[in-house]
Amino acid sequence: MPEHKPALLRSTLVAATAAAAAFFSLAPASTGADAEAPAVTAAAPAAAPAAPVEAAVRTVAFTAPAQAVEAASAGLSPAAKRASALSTALAQVGKPYRYGASGPSAFDCSGLTSFAFKQAGVSIPRTSRAQSGVGTPVSKGSLQPGDLVFFYKPVSHVAMYIGNGQVVHASTSGQPVKISSLNAMPFSGARRV
């Protein structure tokens, strides 16, 4: 095999793995035994690769998730990033509430929103009060899916707007991540990240 082909194959594997990881990071989380299967196996060649390529595949398997987040979010518009964050938040519905938790197995309110935006490649502060100062203010009547919605004065709860007067949030102890009416809590403001 000529010298340039392993490098070409490695770069092709990196790109394919990053694309596959980006796709699977946006898909709803699976449950059961298949949740443990790595997504990179789909990018491996059918024939047994040469030793240098095997090493590259092992390297890609461990670095693809970080690359996938960067690759998936690098060219996205802010609206697409909000849509991606919303998709991630919705995929957490049913997971337990735990104060101070920021996923992936349990969440508190700001842990859910910071986790969701992080998966979309956007860094926001960890607490609801700090999150209430990021982005641009949005009136209640101008909310769009993916906007952060804050409740109580002073701010002590955050949710993500879904649309049609509904939010997804990690509400309180004993309640899983769920979808609720926007009007179920005292609205104090909203921000668009």
Order of alpha helices (4+ residues) and beta strands (2+ residues): alpha-alpha-alpha-alpha-alpha-beta-beta-beta-beta-beta-beta
